[in-house]
């Protein structure tokens, strides 16, 4: 049971990261979602730029230990995403670039959201 719960946490964590990175696309469709998305973006950028560990990581480790699986050190990104997506020698500079990309992508998406809202008001 604990292994299943840990798996649910992993999926939730991944979905949160995807929401941070590309949730602005959802905001284009549902603008009120910005009230949830913007704080998520801030959290994601702060975690990326400061090297903090998301609270979901220790929870997942705890559940994995209770289920008899080994836990890991580091964060969710280091364990699951970096080996697949990022090069083996990820540096702090690369993390800053990735955090910056999240900011830039979301600024572009929110520019489109604002433009769309203004067009709707003027029509």
C-alpha positions in Angstrom: 0.0 0.0 0.0 2.8 2.4 0.9 4.5 1.8 -2.5 1.3 2.7 -4.2 1.0 5.9 -2.2 4.6 6.7 -3.1 3.7 6.2 -6.7 0.8 8.5 -6.4 3.1 11.2 -4.9 5.5 10.7 -7.8 2.7 11.2 -10.4 1.4 14.2 -8.5 4.9 15.7 -8.3 5.4 15.2 -12.0 2.0 16.8 -12.8 2.9 19.7 -10.6 6.1 20.3 -12.5 4.3 20.0 -15.8 1.7 22.5 -14.5 4.5 25.0 -13.5 6.2 24.7 -16.8 3.2 24.8 -19.2 0.2 25.6 -17.1 0.0 29.0 -18.8 -1.5 27.1 -21.8 -4.4 26.1 -19.5 -4.7 29.7 -18.4 -5.2 30.8 -22.0 -8.3 28.7 -22.0 -9.4 29.3 -18.3 -8.0 32.6 -17.2 -9.1 32.2 -13.6 -6.7 29.3 -13.3 -4.0 32.0 -13.1 -4.8 32.3 -9.3 -3.5 28.8 -8.9 -0.9 28.8 -11.6 1.1 31.9 -10.7 1.8 30.8 -7.1 2.8 27.4 -8.4 5.2 29.1 -10.9 6.7 31.2 -8.1 7.2 28.1 -5.9 8.7 26.1 -8.8 11.2 28.8 -9.8 12.2 29.4 -6.2 12.9 25.7 -5.7 14.8 25.5 -8.9 16.9 28.6 -8.3 17.7 28.0 -4.6 18.1 24.2 -4.6 15.4 23.7 -2.0 13.8 20.3 -1.7 10.0 20.1 -2.4 8.1 18.8 0.6 6.7 16.0 -1.6 10.2 14.5 -1.9 10.6 13.6 1.8 7.0 12.4 1.9 7.6 10.1 -1.0 10.9 8.8 0.6 9.0 8.1 3.8 6.3 6.2 2.0 8.9 4.2 0.1 10.7 3.3 3.3 7.4 2.2 4.9 6.8 0.1 1.9 10.2 -1.6 2.1 11.7 0.2 -0.9 14.9 2.2 -0.6 14.6 6.0 -0.5 17.0 8.3 -2.3 18.9 11.4 -1.5 18.2 14.6 -3.3 15.0 15.9 -4.8 12.4 14.5 -7.1 14.0 16.2 -10.1 17.4 14.7 -9.4 16.0 11.2 -9.0 13.5 11.0 -11.9 13.8 13.8 -14.4 17.5 14.7 -14.6 18.6 11.2 -15.7 16.0 11.2 -18.5 16.0 14.8 -19.7 19.1 16.6 -18.6 22.8 15.8 -19.2 24.7 13.9 -16.5 26.8 17.0 -15.5 24.1 19.4 -14.6 25.6 22.5 -13.1 24.2 25.4 -11.0 24.4 27.6 -14.1 22.2 25.1 -16.1 19.7 25.1 -13.2 19.6 28.9 -13.4 19.0 28.7 -17.1 16.2 26.1 -16.6 14.6 28.4 -14.0 14.9 31.3 -16.4 13.3 29.3 -19.1 10.3 28.6 -16.9 10.0 32.3 -16.2 10.4 33.3 -19.9 7.9 30.7 -21.1 5.3 31.8 -18.6 5.9 35.5 -19.3 5.1 34.8 -23.0 2.1 32.7 -22.1 0.8 35.4 -19.7 1.4 38.1 -22.3 -0.9 36.1 -24.6 -3.5 35.7 -21.8 -3.5 39.4 -21.2 -3.8 40.2 -24.9 -6.6 37.7 -25.3 -8.5 39.2 -22.3 -8.1 42.7 -23.7 -9.4 41.7 -27.1 -12.4 40.1 -25.5 -13.2 43.2 -23.5 -12.9 45.4 -26.6 -15.1 43.3 -28.8 
